[in-house]
Amino acid sequence: MTASLVGVVLWQNSYNMDEQRVSIRHGGHTLNGVLATPKDGRKHHGLIVYVHGDGPIDATSDDFYKPMWEANAKAGYASLSWDKPGVAGASGNWLDQSMDDRANEAAAAIAWARARPDIDGDRIGLWGASQAGWILPKVAAKTPVRFVIAVSPAINWLQQGRYNLLAELRADDASAARTKAAIAKSDTTRRLLKRHATFEEYVTAMGDEADGMTADRWNFISKNYTADATQDLRALRGIPVLLTLAGHDMNVDTADTERTYRKVLDAGGALTVKRYPDATHSMLKQSIEQSDLKTTFTALFSPRSLFANGFLEGQRQFLKNPGRGSNGT
């Protein structure tokens, strides 16, 4: 019985693609990456460059990306991703990075890929989730890209933070007093950021309410809290964009995101909007993500089933013809 279970896990976590570790030099550092390529016998493939969201994420995002990479491979595309600085033994510290730093990093990875004989330099696109929404258009402004897949991207850092705070309070059925206190704390943090307060000043102001904030994290927030994608999105005009939105997103105001993307990009006719009513911010099924036990078992025994219905297929269909805009769900 145990051997059978192990066999199922191994089979379910085997993907129809080849993976190789790669090294990319950038800014005096080495990006430790993974290049996943289709097993279709071709020697030349398009490429999707993955741009992580927030947090200490490794190249595969703890294997979370692999079902997506397999879907990309079915569409004839390779996938490239790398460990964030300071993660999985990589040099540097991702918390030292600005959004511009991260865009420069992705542009360097694209330049590296274009120099490879197995990559079609005219068919390189971007995939990015959440925080990557501030990075994707910056990359497109630096180097030509064939398409962009934006998953749960935010528009404005501060607005997204307030939306997330209120959404979590509502989900916890917080009292009016608790909600008022949380908003007051958030307002204090904003005032400290606006006057460029040091970490020590933050700790003094917050006292017991510092909630585990570290000096590195405060530095990261201080560098990036003014991020707003609205103006940068103009760099995506005319480029096929797949905007993927979740029905249960507690992190990002999807209505605001869609409204802004449509305002800036719709006129070019290259915007495709896909909505997944049963998805959370990470594009997992809500029924699975709300249970740690379900998430663990599904990841082990059926990892492709973690994602919202139609999500993987929707990305594959977009890659078959990325030039066609659509407002479908």
Stockholm file with secondary structure:
# STOCKHOLM 1.0

chainA/1-329         MTASLVGVVLWQNSYNMDEQRVSIRHGGHTLNGVLATPKDGRKHHGLIVYVHGDGPIDATSDDFYKPMWEANAKAGYASLSWDKPGVAGASGNWLDQSMDDRANEAAAAIAWARARPDIDGDRIGLWGASQAGWILPKVAAKTPVRFVIAVSPAINWLQQGRYNLLAELRADDASAARTKAAIAKSDTTRRLLKRHATFEEYVTAMGDEADGMTADRWNFISKNYTADATQDLRALRGIPVLLTLAGHDMNVDTADTERTYRKVLDAGGALTVKRYPDATHSMLKQSIEQSDLKTTFTALFSPRSLFANGFLEGQRQFLKNPGRGSNGT
#=GR chainA/1-329 SS CHHHHHHHHHHHTCCSSEEEEEEEEETTEEEEEEEEECCSSCSCEEEEEEECCSSSCCTTTTTTTHHHHHHHHHTTEEEEEECCTTSTTCSSCGGGCCHHHHHHHHHHHHHHHHTSTTEEEEEEEEEEEGGGGGTHHHHHHHSCCSCEEEESCCSBHHHHHHHHHHHHHHHTTCCHHHHHHHHHHHHHHHHHHHTTCCHHHHHHHHGGGCTTCCHHHHHHHHHHTTCBCTTGGGGGTTSCEEEEEEEECSSSCHHHHHHHHHHHHGGGTCEEEEEEEEEETTSBBHHHHTCHHHHHHHHHHCGGGGBCTTHHHHHHHHHHSTTCCBCCC
#=GC SS_cons         CHHHHHHHHHHHTCCSSEEEEEEEEETTEEEEEEEEECCSSCSCEEEEEEECCSSSCCTTTTTTTHHHHHHHHHTTEEEEEECCTTSTTCSSCGGGCCHHHHHHHHHHHHHHHHTSTTEEEEEEEEEEEGGGGGTHHHHHHHSCCSCEEEESCCSBHHHHHHHHHHHHHHHTTCCHHHHHHHHHHHHHHHHHHHTTCCHHHHHHHHGGGCTTCCHHHHHHHHHHTTCBCTTGGGGGTTSCEEEEEEEECSSSCHHHHHHHHHHHHGGGTCEEEEEEEEEETTSBBHHHHTCHHHHHHHHHHCGGGGBCTTHHHHHHHHHHSTTCCBCCC
//
